[in-house]
Amino acid sequence: MLLLSYLVLTGLMGWRLVSVQVVSAAEYRDLADRQVQRTVELPPTRGKLYDRSGEPLAMSLSAATIYANPRELREGGVDPTFIAAELAPLLDSSLEELMEALTSDTGFTYLARQVPRRVGQRVEAAKLAGVGVLAEPTRVYPAPGLASQVIGFAGVDNIGLEGLELSQDELLAGTPGRLSLERAPQGLEIAHGGRELEPPVPGTDLVLTLDRQIQATTESTLTDAVDRYGALGGSAVVMDTDTGEILAMASTPGFDPSNPRAADPYDRRNRAVTDIFEPGSVNKVIAAAAAMEEGKVWPDEVFTVPDTWQVGPKEFKDSSPHETESMTFSEIIAKSSNVGTIQVAQRLEPAVFHDYLTAFGMGRATGLGFPGESRGLLRDPADWWVTDQPAMAIGQSVSSSLLQMAGVFETIASGGEWVQPSLVRGAVGADGRLRPAAEAERSRVVSTETAQTLSRMLVGVITDGTGELAAVPGYEVAGKTGTAQKPSEDGGYQEGAYIATFAGFAPADDPALVVAVMLDDPTPYYGGLTAAPVFSEIMEFALGHERVAPSDPGARLTATPAAP
C-alpha cells in the first residue's frame, strides 16, 4: 500500500510537471511575463506642417506627462493625501480630482498630460513616492488661428481629429516605440532588470501649398469685410492657375486650434470646402462656355431681351425691370442678364448642359481629399423639370462649394483645362529634401479659343458691368458677380437672406491667380457691392506678393502683408 501510494503520488507529480512545463507552458510563460514585465508605449514626434516657403504652421514640442502608481502607494503605506496636497499647486488641479486618481485600484493612472516641461521638472524635484514623469510631445501652432480650419488640430493622444491633421494623419503620426521593463509584484521597477527599447519613428514633415502672407492677408480682409457688411461669415480661396495649388483658403470667423473645444462647430468648419450654396449669376460662366463651345452662340450675336421670360409655369426676371432691348451676348454676360442667359442656355440639350456642369466640377468631389468635402448638388438630367435647365443657367437648382466655384474660373484661366486643386506640395524626406506630391490631374473642358473668348467677355463685367468694384489698379481683371437667395429647409427661399459672391482671375491676358469670395448674408446683399471689393483687395495683395507683372507697365507693385 505504501509503494502504491508512492507510485500514485509520483504519477500525479509527473503529470503536473508535464502539464505546467509542456502542455500549458506558453500560458504560464505569458502569466509570468505579465507579472514581471511592464511595457510602456513611447509616443512618436508628430510631423511638422510648413507653408510653401518653409514657415512652420504646426509642430510638436516636448511636454511632460505626470503619472502615478496607486498600488505602490497603498503597498508602501504612503498617504495619498500628502501626495495630492504636494501636486495640486504644481498641476493646477483640485485635491478631489487627484485623490480620486491616487486611490484607484490600478498600477498606472495619469495625473496630468502634456503640461509644460518646467512643471515636470518641479514634480521630479519633489521626489514623491509612486509618482513619475514621462516625456510626451504636444501639438502647438506658431501662428494661432492662421489657416486654422485648413490645418485642423490633433488630440491629446497625438491623433489628428480635423482638417489636414486628420486627412494626413497616416503620414504625420509616425510609429510609436516600446520600452519593456522588469518590475516587482507590487509594481516597483527593478533597477537592474532587463530592458528592451524599440525607439519611436517620428512622423513625416509636410510642406503645404499655402502662402503664410497671402493667407494672413486674406483672413484679415475677410474679417474686415464681415464686420463692415454685417455678414454672418465669409470664405475666400486663392489659387495658382498653372498648378491648381491653393495659396490661401480662409473662412471667418475662425478659431484657435490650441483650444478647439472653446470654438463653435461653425467656426471650426472649413466652409470653403464643406458648405454649399446656390452660386447665382457666377454659374452663368458655365452656360456661356458650353454654348460657345457647342457653336450655339458667338459674342457679338444680338438678342432681344425683355425683362421677364416665361418657361413652363415659372416666370424668370432680370434683377432690375427694363424695357425690351437689344443686347449682344457679351453685354448679356457683362450686365448679368438672367433672361438673356436663359435664352442662350435653352439652345443646349439638357444632357449636354449637364455634361458641361460636371466637367467644370459641379456635383463631384474635387479630389482635394479634405475631410467633410461636399460634392455639391447636381441632379441627373432625367430628373429635371422643364424649369431646371434655365434655373441652373443662372445659378439656381444647383449647389456648389466655394472651392468648386474657384475651379470653374481656374478652368477658364488655364485655357479651358480643369486642374485638380491641391493643398500639399510634398513630403520632406529623411535627407531633408522635398519629395513633390503627385502631379495634379487635368482634363480638357473647352477649347483654348473658347476660354480666351470668354475671358475677354468677363473683362467686360469689370469695365462695363456689375463688377466694377473688383477692379485692381494696374491689372486687367476678368470675373463675375453672383447674388443668390439662400434656400429654406421646407422648400423655396428664405426671405431677405442672400449669398454674395465674386470669382475671377488676373491678369486677364496671362492669368496667374484665381480668387473666389463668398459672404454669407451681407448688407447690401449684391455680390458686386460686397464680395467684389473684397476680391479686389485680396487679388491686389496676392499679385504684388507673387511679383506678377502688371497689365499696365507703369503701375507700381505693392504688397503690404498683414500680420501673420
VENTAWO-V11720 format. One line per field, one symbol per residue. ss: DSSP state (~ for helix, > for strand, _ for the rest). psi: psi as a letter, one per 40 degrees, with the letter a starting at -180 (. if undefined). A space follows every 50 residues. Layout:
BEGIN
ss: ???
psi: ???
END
This chain:
BEGIN
ss: _~~~~~~~~~~~~~~~~~~~~~~_~~~~~~~~~~~~>>>>>>______>> _____>>>>>>>>>>>>>_~~~~~~____~~~~~~~~~~~~___~~~~~~ ~~______>>>>>>>_~~~~~~~~~~____>>>>>>>>>>_______~~~ ~_>>_____>>>~~~~~_~~~~__>_>>>>>>>_____>______>>>__ >___>>>>___~~~~~~~~~~~~~~~~~~___>>>>>>>>____>>>>>> >>____~~~~~~__~~~~__~~~~__>__~~~~~~~~~~~~~~_______ _>>>>__>>>>__>>>>_______>>>>~~~~~~___~~~~~~~~____~ ~~~~~~~~~_________________>___~~~____~~~~~~_____>> _~~~~~~~~~~~~___>>>__>_>>>>>_____>>>_____>>>___~~~ ~~~~~~~~~~~~~____~~~_>__>_>>>>>>>>>>>_____>>>>>>>> >>>>>>______>>>>>>>>__________~~~~~~~~~~~~~~~_____ ______________
psi: ddddddddddddddddddddecdfddddddddddddihhhhhiihiiihi ideehhdhihihihhhiigddddddefhhdddddddddddefiidddddd deeigiehihdiifiiddddddddddfhhehihihhiihihdghehfddd daiiadefhhdiaddddedddddahiiihhiiiideehhhdeiiihhgii hiihiihieihdddddddddddddddddefidaiiihhihddeehhdihi hhiaiheegddeiidddeigeeddiiiheaededdddddddddefeiide hhihhieihhhbehhiiidhiiihihhiddddddefhddddddddeeiid dddddddddeeieiieedfhhehieahhihddeiideddddddefieiii iddddddddddddefehhhhiiehdaihideeihhiiiiiiihhdiiddd dddddddddddddeaefdeeihheihihahihhiihiideiaihhehihh ihiaiiiddghdihhhhhhhfihiehddeddddddddddddddddefhhi dhdeiihighiih.
END
